[in-house]
Amino acid sequence: MSMPEDVFQNTSSALSALMAAVLDDDDLAQPATLASVREAVLSNITTPTIPLNRFSTEQSQELHDEIDALIDEYGGDALAVRFMQPWGSEPLGRLISAGLDELGTPSLGSLLASAERGLLPRLIAQGEIDDDEAQTVIAELKSLIDRHGEDALAENFQGNT
């Protein structure tokens, strides 16, 4: 079965983040497939005798439904990396946009340095990014640096904003 190149556009941000976590987990078999991502989703459900739609969080159920739909359409052996969104979250997109305005064309490394030197607190003060999102934005930026390197252009991860 041929898979469209832009299949990631139908993947939610939450599932994309879960796929990234599975891909980053050295303890899990690689290359990660949709089936291994499904196992990670199901690992949040602690009692297998209870139906999956009871006593699980709404987000876990949504992730379970989404991964099942992808497996139904593309098969469990499809590579998870094909379904990951190649861009950051909306708050990270706002940080990248501010970095582009302030720094020109920053790399991920220079954007992180700028965020730590005051760009992120300024965006929080302006109401562009919620205070409770700050830690997540920095963690997401560091994860992108780990995966793509400090020299990757930040603007390449702004596509969803």
Long-range contacts (C-beta under 8 A, 24 or more apart in sequence): 1-74, 1-75, 3-74, 3-78, 3-82, 7-74, 7-82, 7-83, 8-82, 8-83, 8-84, 8-85, 8-86, 9-85, 11-66, 11-70, 11-83, 11-84, 11-85, 12-62, 12-63, 12-66, 13-85, 13-89, 13-160, 14-59, 14-62, 14-63, 15-63, 15-66, 15-67, 15-83, 16-83, 16-84, 16-85, 18-63, 19-80, 19-81, 19-83, 19-84, 20-84, 20-143, 20-147, 22-80, 23-80, 23-81, 23-84, 24-143, 24-146, 24-147, 31-79, 31-80, 31-81, 32-79, 32-80, 32-81, 33-76, 33-77, 33-78, 33-79, 33-80, 34-67, 34-70, 34-71, 34-74, 34-75, 34-76, 34-77, 34-78, 34-80, 34-83, 35-71, 35-76, 35-77, 36-80, 37-67, 37-80, 38-64, 38-67, 38-68, 38-71, 38-76, 41-67, 85-160, 86-156, 86-157, 86-159, 87-156, 87-157, 87-158, 87-159, 87-160, 87-161, 88-140, 88-141, 88-144, 88-157, 88-158, 88-160, 89-136, 89-137, 89-140, 89-160, 90-160, 90-161, 91-129, 91-130, 91-133, 91-136, 91-137, 92-137, 92-140, 92-141, 92-157, 93-157, 93-158, 93-160, 93-161, 94-123, 94-128, 94-129, 94-161, 95-119, 95-120, 95-123, 95-129, 95-137, 95-141, 96-154, 96-155, 96-157, 96-158, 96-161, 97-158, 97-161, 98-122, 98-123, 98-128, 99-154, 100-154, 100-155, 100-158, 105-153, 105-154, 105-155, 106-153, 106-154, 107-150, 107-151, 107-152, 107-153, 107-154, 108-141, 108-144, 108-145, 108-148, 108-149, 108-150, 108-151, 108-152, 108-153, 108-154, 108-157, 109-145, 109-150, 109-151, 110-154, 111-141, 111-154, 112-138, 112-141, 112-142, 112-145, 112-150, 115-141
